[in-house]
Amino acid sequence: MSGITATLSLLGVAALGVVGVYGAAWAFRVSRDPVAAAPFGSGLEPVEHAVSRFHVRWYTVTMLFLAFDMEMVFMYPWTRVISVMGPGAVIEMFAFLGVLLAGVVHAWREGALRWT
């Protein structure tokens, strides 16, 4: 009997979660009325909807940006400890940069950065 109660409780929690997600989506939906979706104080009328789709080519650029952004996240602590770690830290950082460079060269050769 305890297993049935636990199963029904789990299904109830899952149902409440689904209802909650749909309720939040309904409550926070973007207005389809252009007057209500107009920017306040920017001075320019919107050309397209704020939740518009981007061309698939931009995702490659975004991934490259994130890769090099993560490079900077790893480089900052490296600069703080390089004097303590010695030459091994320099070798490791150049190996890390080499892996990133190999990724960019591979993307370039595959034509991922071509816009035509």
C-alpha positions in Angstrom: 0.0 0.0 0.0 2.9 2.3 0.7 4.3 1.9 -2.8 0.9 3.0 -4.4 0.8 6.1 -2.1 4.4 7.0 -3.1 3.6 6.5 -6.8 0.5 8.7 -6.6 2.3 11.3 -4.7 5.1 11.4 -7.3 2.5 11.7 -10.1 0.8 14.5 -8.2 4.0 16.4 -7.8 4.8 15.9 -11.5 1.4 17.1 -12.5 1.7 20.2 -10.3 5.1 20.8 -11.9 3.7 20.7 -15.4 0.7 22.9 -14.4 3.1 25.3 -12.8 5.3 25.5 -15.9 2.3 26.1 -18.2 0.9 28.7 -15.8 4.2 30.5 -15.7 4.5 30.5 -19.5 0.9 31.9 -19.7 1.6 34.5 -17.1 4.9 35.7 -18.5 4.0 35.4 -22.2 5.2 38.1 -24.6 2.4 40.3 -25.8 1.4 40.0 -29.4 0.1 43.5 -29.5 2.8 45.8 -31.0 1.9 48.8 -28.9 2.4 46.8 -25.7 5.6 45.3 -27.0 7.1 48.7 -28.0 10.3 49.8 -26.2 10.0 52.5 -23.7 12.2 55.6 -24.1 14.5 54.2 -26.8 13.2 56.5 -29.5 13.2 53.8 -32.2 10.3 51.7 -33.3 11.1 47.9 -33.3 11.7 46.4 -36.7 11.0 42.8 -35.6 9.6 41.0 -32.6 11.9 40.8 -29.6 11.8 37.0 -29.6 12.8 36.6 -33.2 15.0 33.8 -34.5 18.6 34.2 -35.7 20.2 32.6 -38.7 22.0 29.3 -37.9 25.4 30.8 -38.9 25.3 33.0 -35.7 25.5 29.9 -33.5 29.0 29.1 -34.8 30.1 32.6 -34.0 28.5 32.3 -30.6 30.3 29.0 -29.9 33.6 30.6 -30.8 32.9 33.6 -28.6 32.1 31.3 -25.7 35.2 29.2 -26.3 37.4 32.3 -26.2 35.4 33.8 -23.3 36.2 30.6 -21.3 39.8 31.1 -22.3 39.8 34.4 -20.5 38.0 32.8 -17.5 40.9 30.3 -17.2 43.6 32.8 -18.0 42.8 35.2 -15.1 43.6 32.8 -12.3 46.6 31.6 -14.3 48.0 35.1 -14.3 47.6 35.3 -10.5 49.6 32.1 -9.9 52.1 32.0 -12.7 55.0 33.3 -10.6 54.4 30.6 -8.0 53.9 27.7 -10.4 56.9 28.5 -12.6 57.6 27.4 -16.2 55.1 24.4 -16.0 52.2 26.9 -15.9 53.4 28.6 -19.0 53.7 25.2 -20.9 50.2 24.2 -19.7 48.7 27.5 -20.9 50.3 27.3 -24.3 49.0 23.7 -24.6 45.5 25.0 -23.7 45.8 27.8 -26.3 47.0 25.2 -28.9 43.9 23.2 -28.3 41.7 26.3 -28.9 43.7 27.2 -32.0 43.3 23.7 -33.3 39.6 24.0 -32.9 39.5 27.3 -34.8 41.6 25.9 -37.6 39.3 22.9 -37.8 36.2 25.2 -38.0 37.9 27.3 -40.6 38.8 24.3 -42.8 35.3 22.9 -42.5 33.9 26.2 -43.7 32.0 26.9 -40.5 33.1 30.6 -40.7 32.0 31.1 -44.3 29.1 33.5 -44.7 28.1 32.7 -48.3 
